Amino acid sequence: MRPHVTVSPDDVEISAIRAQGAGGQNVNKVSNAVHLRFDIAASSLPEAIRARLLQLGDQRISKDGVVIIKAQKFRSLEKNRAEALRRLEELINRVAARPKVRRATRPTRASVTRRLEGKARRAAVKAGRGKVGE
């Protein structure tokens, strides 16, 4: 099960911007898209989660370590604000789960034997393809 981490509202900077795309006359006068900025280094997240977030190769994370999310799915500013916060929490919760450590395994003796027998069979087939001797 994944741990659920909540983001403090003080760590998030939300600004209203004009949405892109079609929308008729309303789109030119109403600012209802949301630009969310979240500084990872200055946040109140645990150190391990902050480190994994900074290492994440996500395009929404800038070189300065700031998560930038733009939400313009809905016509309502409140719905877009909630959508941006949901996407931020989803991103954080994805890295909150500690990745499993891979333990190296060895092949079984039977699988090694099968592999070597197959190689020997193939080598014998190829050895029989040489030029016909006199």
Stockholm file with secondary structure:
# STOCKHOLM 1.0

chainA/1-134         MRPHVTVSPDDVEISAIRAQGAGGQNVNKVSNAVHLRFDIAASSLPEAIRARLLQLGDQRISKDGVVIIKAQKFRSLEKNRAEALRRLEELINRVAARPKVRRATRPTRASVTRRLEGKARRAAVKAGRGKVGE
#=GR chainA/1-134 SS CCCCCCCCGGGEEEEEECCCSCCGGGGGTCCCEEEEEEESTTSCSCHHHHHHHHHCCCTTBCTTSEEEEEECSSSSHHHHHHHHHHHHHHHHHHHHSCCCCCCCCCCCHHHHHHHHHHHHHHHHHHHTTSCCCC
#=GC SS_cons         CCCCCCCCGGGEEEEEECCCSCCGGGGGTCCCEEEEEEESTTSCSCHHHHHHHHHCCCTTBCTTSEEEEEECSSSSHHHHHHHHHHHHHHHHHHHHSCCCCCCCCCCCHHHHHHHHHHHHHHHHHHHTTSCCCC
//
